[in-house]
């Protein structure tokens, strides 16, 4: 393959993807069916592009940065405040062969001024507020979360646009009477239900695609064998599952500033050390048994008592952690409006996502109170 002719392919893919996702933005596009079709085409485009690039690389052909896609670590501000947004972004990243994590930064809120003394305000010598006020309250320091995506440029762009599209659609479909209700208990529960359902659909679709493509790859291998291709002339066939695993490794190495191939080298070293670890484990077990055999009855009794006490302590810690987790889950469940949550999950089935879906309407919009 002449790489000079195909070097700008990722740029062309990104341009085409952006055009498709502009159509998929239902806030700008009045045609629900057209928007669903555009989103489906965008996802098909990305799956085919990644598999094509993986096949090219697996067959030893050189890919340029433009063709293979430069690997990025990109920060995304906004839409990271709530748990449903963070979890949805994580699954969207997986669907687009990216790694995702949540970062936080400190920021200071705006300072406030007052003409009269108030609690928390201090008199400012030689300084005045915008309207001549003399008492100031400094801004509080708070943390703000943000998304970080790591992956090939074209996949990061795809994940970012897909996440924006889903968030805009969720916010547009939430059944409220006015913006004053947008953060109400019912509205937030509806968004959580919708987001959870979309995550499930993304997981199911990824596994279905991997299974179907693996079946196609097996059929292609059978055809190659039937045609009698020699080992040197056969085309290497890549599966989506293998490609996804390799992408996760490469993204992890970029995320933690490791040299390319570090994880593969560590796995090889771990595999090479299996026999040594097995021998060390057997030696330690033999030494422990010898030490136990050399103990007097009183020492053995004390040793066994210590083991029982340590086991009981660990069980207590486990039960405490389980109780804390259960209490946290119960608190979260008590805060949730389950009627609204189930309504949101049902609406999540109707948001354009799968290539087979092309509906005239994303959801039936009602009104929830509260």
FIPA-413225 format. One line per field, with one value per residue (C-alpha): x, y, z; residue in one letter. Coordinates in Angstrom, 2 decimals. Example, Ala and Ser with C-alpha at 12.3 -4.5 7.8 and 13.67 -1.06 7.14 Angstrom:
<atoms>
east: (12.30	13.67)
north: (-4.50	-1.06)
up: (7.80	7.14)
aa: (A	S)
</atoms>
This chain:
<atoms>
east: (0.00	1.26	1.06	1.47	-1.87	-3.70	-1.99	-4.92	-7.49	-8.10	-8.65	-11.23	-12.87	-13.09	-14.60	-17.19	-17.90	-18.51	-20.95	-22.86	-22.99	-24.20	-27.16	-27.46	-27.77	-31.52	-31.51	-30.55	-32.23	-36.01	-36.05	-35.76	-35.45	-32.64	-30.80	-31.06	-29.82	-26.89	-25.88	-26.07	-23.88	-21.37	-21.01	-20.70	-18.05	-15.96	-16.18	-15.08	-12.29	-10.78	-10.97	-9.40	-6.54	-6.00	-5.86	-3.36	-1.10	-1.43	-0.21	2.96	2.11	3.36	0.70	1.35	0.13	-2.58	-3.70	-3.43	-4.55	-2.35	-2.95	-4.20	-4.86	-7.69	-9.44	-13.19	-14.68	-18.37	-20.96	-18.94	-20.66	-23.16	-22.65	-24.86	-22.72	-19.46	-20.66	-22.17	-18.92	-16.95	-19.09	-19.06	-15.25	-15.18	-17.46	-14.99	-11.80	-10.71	-9.75	-11.57	-11.00	-12.29	-9.91	-10.55	-9.26	-9.50	-11.19	-12.17	-15.69	-16.28	-15.61	-18.51	-18.74	-21.03	-21.59	-22.30	-20.57	-21.82	-20.79	-17.75	-17.02	-13.95	-13.22	-10.82	-8.34	-7.60	-9.74	-13.30	-15.81	-17.28	-19.90	-17.77	-18.37	-15.82	-16.49	-15.37	-15.87	-13.28	-14.39	-14.47	-12.15	-13.97	-13.22	-14.64	-14.56	-13.73	-13.44	-10.15	-10.14	-7.12	-7.14	-6.52	-7.53	-10.38	-11.76	-11.50	-13.42	-16.05	-16.44	-16.67	-19.34	-21.32	-21.32	-22.40	-25.17	-26.48	-26.32	-28.13	-30.78	-31.29	-31.60	-34.00	-36.24	-36.43	-40.13	-40.21	-42.52	-39.70	-35.97	-36.62	-37.34	-34.24	-32.36	-35.39	-35.40	-37.70	-35.75	-32.40	-33.85	-35.18	-31.74	-30.09	-32.52	-32.03	-28.24	-28.13	-30.22	-28.00	-24.92	-26.50	-27.32	-23.77	-22.32	-24.75	-24.04	-20.27	-20.45	-22.85	-20.55	-17.52	-19.30	-20.58	-17.20	-15.45	-17.75	-16.93	-13.20	-13.45	-15.20	-12.51	-9.79	-11.60	-11.76	-8.03	-7.28	-9.58	-7.79	-4.44	-2.75	0.80	1.69	3.65	0.92	-2.17	-3.69	-3.69	-7.29	-7.95	-10.95	-12.59	-12.07	-8.31	-8.12	-10.03	-7.65	-4.58	-6.07	-6.70	-3.06	-1.77	-4.07	-2.98	0.66	-0.11	-2.15	0.75	3.57	4.97	7.02	4.98	4.98	5.59	2.49	3.28	6.82	5.51	3.14	5.96	8.16	5.28	4.75	8.47	8.52	5.71	7.98	10.13	7.07	5.71	9.04	9.20	5.65	6.44	9.63	7.80	5.07	7.64	9.42	6.15	5.25	8.72	8.38	4.94	6.27	9.09	6.68	5.88	2.19	1.92	3.50	1.23	-1.83	-0.77	-0.09	-3.50	-5.18	-3.47	-4.63	-8.23	-8.08	-6.70	-9.38	-12.09	-10.69	-10.73	-14.31	-15.36	-13.74	-15.45	-18.86	-18.33	-17.43	-20.44	-22.72	-21.28	-21.81	-25.35	-26.14	-24.79	-26.89	-29.98	-29.37	-29.00	-32.13	-34.11	-33.15	-34.26	-37.71	-38.12	-41.15	-39.16	-36.11	-38.10	-39.62	-36.13	-34.92	-37.85	-37.00	-33.41	-34.63	-35.84	-32.77	-31.08	-28.03	-28.05	-27.58	-30.91	-32.84	-34.43	-37.47	-39.71	-39.60	-37.10	-39.62	-43.07	-42.58	-44.77	-44.49	-43.18	-43.99	-41.57)
north: (0.00	3.45	5.29	8.66	8.14	7.18	9.37	11.79	8.99	9.64	13.34	12.43	9.97	12.65	15.14	12.61	11.60	15.19	15.66	12.53	13.46	16.96	15.21	13.00	16.07	15.98	19.32	20.82	18.29	18.15	14.75	11.99	9.28	11.11	11.72	8.05	6.95	9.38	8.07	4.49	5.32	7.06	3.95	1.68	4.00	3.88	0.09	-0.43	2.16	0.61	-2.92	-1.85	-0.11	-3.15	-5.44	-3.16	-3.09	-6.84	-7.53	-5.53	-2.52	0.84	3.30	6.99	9.14	10.49	7.02	5.11	8.01	9.86	8.66	11.45	12.14	14.68	16.54	17.20	19.90	19.89	17.11	15.33	16.56	13.75	10.01	9.12	11.33	9.81	6.23	6.88	8.47	5.46	3.07	5.33	5.34	1.53	1.40	3.61	1.79	4.53	4.62	7.00	8.37	11.25	14.01	16.82	20.34	22.98	26.28	29.31	30.67	34.36	36.75	38.68	42.25	43.92	47.46	46.31	43.75	40.18	36.76	35.61	39.10	41.10	44.81	45.62	48.40	50.44	48.23	48.62	46.50	47.37	49.62	51.02	48.17	47.76	44.20	41.21	37.47	35.47	32.77	29.22	26.57	23.64	20.70	20.24	16.90	16.53	13.69	12.46	10.29	8.36	6.76	7.26	10.70	9.45	7.31	10.16	12.41	9.70	9.13	12.84	13.45	10.35	11.31	14.87	13.53	11.16	13.83	16.38	13.79	12.81	16.45	17.13	14.16	14.48	15.16	18.40	21.42	23.97	24.39	24.92	21.16	20.05	19.18	17.91	14.45	13.07	14.57	13.32	9.84	9.82	10.73	8.00	5.40	6.52	6.61	3.14	1.68	3.27	1.78	-1.68	-1.27	-0.14	-3.21	-5.57	-4.06	-4.27	-7.96	-8.70	-6.96	-8.81	-12.15	-11.57	-10.34	-13.32	-15.65	-13.81	-14.00	-17.76	-18.17	-16.13	-18.30	-21.42	-20.02	-19.27	-22.82	-24.26	-22.23	-23.50	-20.20	-20.64	-19.17	-16.36	-15.39	-15.65	-12.37	-11.90	-11.67	-9.53	-9.84	-6.87	-8.46	-8.78	-5.28	-3.87	-5.58	-4.21	-0.73	-0.84	-1.78	0.98	3.54	2.45	2.98	6.49	7.25	6.40	7.57	4.07	2.99	1.26	-2.49	-2.24	-4.26	-7.01	-7.20	-7.40	-10.22	-12.11	-11.69	-12.85	-15.94	-16.70	-16.53	-19.04	-21.96	-19.83	-18.56	-22.08	-23.30	-20.37	-21.06	-24.73	-23.84	-21.37	-23.90	-26.53	-24.07	-23.13	-26.81	-27.51	-24.59	-25.89	-29.42	-28.11	-26.27	-27.57	-28.30	-25.01	-23.02	-24.74	-23.88	-20.22	-20.16	-21.59	-19.14	-16.23	-17.57	-17.81	-14.27	-12.90	-14.73	-13.37	-9.83	-10.07	-11.36	-8.45	-5.99	-7.66	-7.50	-3.84	-2.94	-4.88	-3.04	0.32	-0.53	-1.70	1.44	3.61	1.74	2.13	5.86	6.21	4.14	6.26	9.42	8.01	8.38	4.83	5.61	8.27	5.97	3.22	5.75	6.95	3.38	2.77	5.95	4.76	1.94	4.47	6.69	6.09	3.91	0.65	0.36	-1.47	1.35	4.13	5.47	8.38	9.54	8.98	8.92	9.85	12.93	13.22	15.26	14.16	16.12	17.14)
up: (0.00	-0.84	2.46	0.78	-0.96	2.23	4.83	5.27	5.69	9.42	8.69	6.07	8.45	11.17	8.73	7.58	11.18	12.22	9.35	10.33	13.99	13.13	11.52	14.59	16.85	17.24	19.00	15.60	13.35	13.34	11.61	14.24	11.57	9.78	13.02	14.04	10.63	10.83	14.26	13.00	9.98	12.25	14.40	11.37	9.95	13.12	13.48	9.86	10.08	13.22	11.86	8.55	10.37	12.60	9.55	7.79	10.83	11.45	7.92	8.50	6.39	7.67	8.75	9.15	12.02	9.75	8.70	11.96	14.06	16.52	20.07	22.34	26.00	25.78	28.58	28.31	30.50	31.34	31.69	34.40	37.55	38.01	38.41	35.43	33.18	34.41	34.01	30.58	29.36	30.60	28.54	25.49	25.73	25.82	22.79	20.90	21.95	24.36	28.01	30.34	33.80	35.89	36.90	39.36	39.63	42.31	41.54	43.60	43.55	42.93	45.83	47.32	48.66	51.19	52.38	55.93	58.21	57.75	58.97	57.01	55.59	56.63	56.36	53.53	54.27	51.19	48.93	47.73	45.88	42.47	44.10	46.91	49.38	52.16	53.39	51.34	51.52	49.62	47.20	48.51	47.06	45.52	43.24	39.77	37.91	34.23	31.72	30.27	27.14	25.88	22.44	18.76	17.59	15.44	18.30	20.82	18.41	17.94	21.70	22.43	19.82	20.73	24.42	23.61	21.40	24.10	26.83	24.65	23.80	27.46	28.54	25.68	26.43	30.22	30.91	32.87	32.86	32.95	33.51	37.22	37.44	35.57	38.79	40.69	42.28	39.60	36.71	38.01	38.61	35.04	33.68	35.78	34.46	30.88	31.24	32.82	30.02	27.36	29.05	28.94	25.27	24.48	26.24	24.51	21.12	21.59	22.53	19.65	17.16	18.47	18.28	14.73	13.53	15.16	13.23	10.00	10.78	11.38	8.04	6.29	7.85	6.66	3.15	3.20	4.34	1.66	-1.02	0.28	1.07	2.31	5.70	4.07	1.65	3.90	5.03	8.81	10.02	13.07	15.37	17.05	20.46	19.92	18.48	21.48	23.93	22.10	22.02	25.76	26.34	24.07	25.68	29.17	28.19	26.94	30.05	32.37	30.07	29.50	26.51	23.77	24.33	28.09	29.03	26.53	27.92	31.49	30.55	28.87	31.95	34.17	32.01	32.01	35.81	36.39	37.24	39.53	41.39	41.70	43.11	45.57	46.73	47.30	49.19	51.45	52.12	53.05	55.37	57.04	57.54	58.97	61.39	62.43	62.97	65.19	67.53	70.99	71.74	73.63	70.79	68.26	70.34	70.55	66.81	65.97	68.35	66.57	63.21	64.47	65.86	62.57	60.60	62.91	62.52	58.76	58.82	61.03	58.63	55.69	57.39	58.33	54.75	53.49	55.93	54.86	51.20	51.87	53.87	51.06	48.50	50.67	51.02	47.26	46.67	49.13	47.25	43.89	42.39	41.09	38.95	37.12	36.95	35.25	32.85	31.95	31.40	29.05	27.12	26.85	24.61	22.06	21.67	18.32	18.94	16.99	13.22	13.01	14.73	12.72	14.49	13.76	17.38	20.17	22.99	24.04	26.17	29.26	32.43	35.82	38.92	41.62)
aa: (X	X	X	X	X	X	X	X	X	X	X	X	X	X	X	X	X	X	X	X	X	X	X	X	X	X	X	X	X	X	X	X	X	X	X	X	X	X	X	X	X	X	X	X	X	X	X	X	X	X	X	X	X	X	X	X	X	X	X	X	X	X	X	X	X	X	X	X	X	X	X	X	X	X	X	X	X	X	X	X	X	X	X	X	X	X	X	X	X	X	X	X	X	X	X	X	X	X	X	X	X	X	X	X	X	X	X	X	X	X	X	X	X	X	X	X	X	X	X	X	X	X	X	X	X	X	X	X	X	X	X	X	X	X	X	X	X	X	X	X	X	X	X	X	X	X	X	X	X	X	X	X	X	X	X	X	X	X	X	X	X	X	X	X	X	X	X	X	X	X	X	X	X	X	X	X	X	X	X	X	X	X	X	X	X	X	X	X	X	X	X	X	X	X	X	X	X	X	X	X	X	X	X	X	X	X	X	X	X	X	X	X	X	X	X	X	X	X	X	X	X	X	X	X	X	X	X	X	X	X	X	X	X	X	X	X	X	X	X	X	X	X	X	X	X	X	X	X	X	X	X	X	X	X	X	X	X	X	X	X	X	X	X	X	X	X	X	X	X	X	X	X	X	X	X	X	X	X	X	X	X	X	X	X	X	X	X	X	X	X	X	X	X	X	X	X	X	X	X	X	X	X	X	X	X	X	X	X	X	X	X	X	X	X	X	X	X	X	X	X	X	X	X	X	X	X	X	X	X	X	X	X	X	X	X	X	X	X	X	X	X	X	X	X	X	X	X	X	X	X	X	X	X	X	X	X	X	X	X	X	X	X	X	X	X	X	X	X	X	X)
</atoms>
